Amino acid sequence: MQEGVLARLGVMIMRSYSEKEMKDLRCNFEKIVLSWSHVTQKKTFGCPSYQANGKTFAILVTKGVLITQIDQAVKDTLPDQHQDGTIHTSKKNIEHWVRVPINDEAEIEKIIPIVKESIEIVLQEE
């Protein structure tokens, strides 16, 4: 099945990460996120991911960021272009993560409140 068909069915394929395409956006994203207390960075599924106290709250993918923890009220405020559905990896299926597109630095500033919400949920779980 083609990826576009799967996306229309509410299924999301884990997108690869291209450092060549995302380096500048990653650096700008990390300037903000890595300045927060308790945040570390590592690779997850070959993509830069960000944890608070060891639990992932965001993963950068090419042209987007996956938000792993999101309140339904916040999710309802997101524009229609965000994708919500099951993410399929080679090892497991992950439901209820949200992919928010980012294509330039201005969009990073717009998504930071959503990323902040995700880390706050993670920190409350401790």
Secondary structure, 3 states (H helix, E strand, C coil): CCHHHHHHCCEEECCCCCHHHHHHHHHHHHHHHCCCCCEEEEEECCEEEEEECCEEEEEEECCEEEECCCCHHHHHHCCCCCEEEEEECCCCEEEEEEEEECCCHHHHHHHHHHHHHHHHHHHHCC
